[in-house]
Amino acid sequence: MRYIAVLILAVLPAFCFAQDWEDQQKFGANGTPILRILSSTDTSFFAPIIDSFIVGQPNVSVEYIVTGTADLDNEFRQNPDRFDVVISSAMDLQLKLTNDGFAQRLDGISHPDWAQWRSSLFAFTTEPAAIVLNAAAFDGLATPRTRQDLIEVLRANPDIFMGKVGTYDVRRSGLGYLFATQDARTSETFWRLMEVMGSLDARLYCCSGDMIDDLIEGRILVAYNVLGSYAEGRADTADTLTVILPSDFPTTMMRSALVSKSASDPALAEAFVNHLIGLQSGGARAAFPLPPLNSGQDPTGQSSIGLEPALMTYLDALKRQTFVREWEEAIIQD
Amino acid sequence: MTGDVVVSRSLRNRLAMILTGGAAVLAIVLFLVVRAYAAQIAQQGQDNILNASVSSILDAAVLRDGEVELDFPYAALSMLSTDADDRVFYAVYEDGALLSGYDGLDTQDDEAFRSMNYDGSTVRIATATRTLVGANVPRRVTVSVAQTQDALSGTLNRISTNVAVFGAGFFALATVLSFWATSTTIGQLRRLTTSVTRRGPQDLSPFTKPVPTEMGPLVGSLNNLMFRLDQSLKQSEEFIAEAAHRVRTPLATVRSYAEATFQRVENTENRDALRSMMRAIDESSRAAGQLLDHAMVTFRAENLDRIDVDLNDLLRDLVQRMTPVADMRDVDFILDAAAPAHLHGDPILLQNAFRNLIDNALKYAPADSIVTVRVQTAPDLSVSVTDQGKGFPPSEINKLADRFVRGSDTDGQIGSGLGLTIARDVAAAHGGALILSNRSEGGACATLQF
């Protein structure tokens, strides 16, 4: 709850400035050098990571700026010299940034091959997309375990769920777009689910946090493709939520970090990435509140979305246009 | 005979250098050729994948409501994943205008594959074009896919390393082989050299051992040269023998006349003149005799007529025959021959050699002295003749046995300088040697050791 209070306090002044960041915080002494981190991850998750980094380097101060994945990509492409480290959950956008030469090669970091690309982009978490339910609403209903289950439950109870289902707006959220395209790539079930959700007048969100807020508040009862880690973070405190990792096929992304090619202090930025990677393998939950990298494959035989150039496929303008149109046709039914 | 030879570079080194140099050149050529070939194959592999990617993108192009749609498959870029995480760029053009993808991927229709520089990296780019026929006008859709070459250069480096190791191994092996080949070849020459060196001084017979074809002319010339040398040596020796023979008979006649005249002449002056004359005639006839002896020894030494010779008998006979000459000079002989001494050799040559030694001893022995002839059987069979004279001049002792060399202190003694030469040649023909020394108590000692 303390983090939420901090979050609200931090978000309020942010709205007053011209740049409408979701959050902007400074850590450490007011001196130099300043490490400027542009991230899509809520400050609450990163505060302990940054704190432990500063403990080792007392002179360093860190500016942590939070924004949505799509906005982050946009902002960084326009001003690559304004940020030192870029952290995002939208793997496809991160990979494209790296492919387009925005990232710096960090040869001093040793990381497994599957969790890095070109020694420039480093994955440091493994986080599944989850179905999150309002537990109270599902009291009399069978808890869905797969997407198919969810489709059936939603179809059978339109009166309960009308206007009370939510998912990412893929047009606004980079991560939502990544989850949606990967789902669509894996199974046709995705499209049927979107149609069902569209018929129930689904609410569309920019971020996982908002969806979870609305779930807790009861404004929606089901959220699809929410970040499991965010939901688990809340589920620990609120019994109102049930987090389900669909058993038909998991969609799992890796949060990744890169150092800007025009970083003002590359060595400091590299040290931070190294610190980040070191913490995730350390396994201490308090020091690293995000789920660590999971090298093992899922029991269903599917691993995380791979860090490979193919991620750029759905970022193609023509392809995106086609996908978004289909998605709109499915989910927006006026 | 060890004369100075003008040597210009070593055949062995030259051969080894040519062979190892050739191997080095071959190794380098091998390295370059294999590397170039590997580069070509690796490039072909990348081109094939790029081509497949382009085709799969191009295949997905469709015209819908007059608009080009391109829902290309995930695999189109997925197939471009490499170990080195190569960067991938692509561009889709419609009638030359960029539809989507990366700007600045310069495409030229005439070439399917090209290498170019894009965003600071060398990329390989594949391009293909397809014409979509819609309701109105045909549209030309061009797709280019480019990929950096990190994985390719990694593969090439690996291949280069392997080929370099292979080439170095090849070179090392070739070097070893070339040294072996060189020493084998040079070995033939060395063997011939050894057999030439080992020959005795008189051996001028042709080489009969088989030699490699290439050495045939050399050995042929050598044999020819030796044959001519042998001929000319024989001729000159025959000439000397003939000359000595022809001179000796008239000399004997002249001497007998001189002696007869000496008996009749009263005048002291004339008698002195005749005495000098007889003395000169003696000297000449002795020299002629020794020249004949020497020619005989040289001839017989080549064709030894070996029988079992009792040295004691032979020496006793010799001493007995020379005793009158010794008596004239008041010199006594001692023959010290206790143990039986037998030698498988040519008695005529042996007798000639011993006579020359005893003759020498008598010449230089002072009056009332003793000349000892000693036969020893242990450790080796040897015959020594010693006198009690002044001994050999120490500075010349090594040269005295050479032809026509006489000591510097011969005090007008008659001599030709061939006596010791004959003795030495006889000893050599029997596989022995002539050893000259001075005795500590005075006097010369000449030993024939067999």
Chai-1 contact restraints between the chains, C-beta under 6 A:
chainA,res_idxA,chainB,res_idxB,connection_type,confidence,min_distance_angstrom,max_distance_angstrom,comment,restraint_id
A,N99,B,R87,contact,1.0,0.0,6.0,A-B,restraint_1
A,G101,B,D119,contact,1.0,0.0,6.0,A-B,restraint_2
A,W117,B,D85,contact,1.0,0.0,6.0,A-B,restraint_3
A,R118,B,D85,contact,1.0,0.0,6.0,A-B,restraint_4
A,R185,B,Y74,contact,1.0,0.0,6.0,A-B,restraint_5
A,E308,B,S81,contact,1.0,0.0,6.0,A-B,restraint_6
A,P309,B,L77,contact,1.0,0.0,6.0,A-B,restraint_7
A,P309,B,L80,contact,1.0,0.0,6.0,A-B,restraint_8
A,P309,B,V88,contact,1.0,0.0,6.0,A-B,restraint_9
A,A310,B,Y74,contact,1.0,0.0,6.0,A-B,restraint_10
A,A310,B,L77,contact,1.0,0.0,6.0,A-B,restraint_11
A,A310,B,S78,contact,1.0,0.0,6.0,A-B,restraint_12
A,M312,B,L77,contact,1.0,0.0,6.0,A-B,restraint_13
A,T313,B,Y74,contact,1.0,0.0,6.0,A-B,restraint_14
A,T313,B,L77,contact,1.0,0.0,6.0,A-B,restraint_15
A,D316,B,S100,contact,1.0,0.0,6.0,A-B,restraint_16
A,A317,B,S100,contact,1.0,0.0,6.0,A-B,restraint_17
A,L318,B,L70,contact,1.0,0.0,6.0,A-B,restraint_18
A,L318,B,S100,contact,1.0,0.0,6.0,A-B,restraint_19
A,K319,B,D71,contact,1.0,0.0,6.0,A-B,restraint_20
A,T322,B,D71,contact,1.0,0.0,6.0,A-B,restraint_21
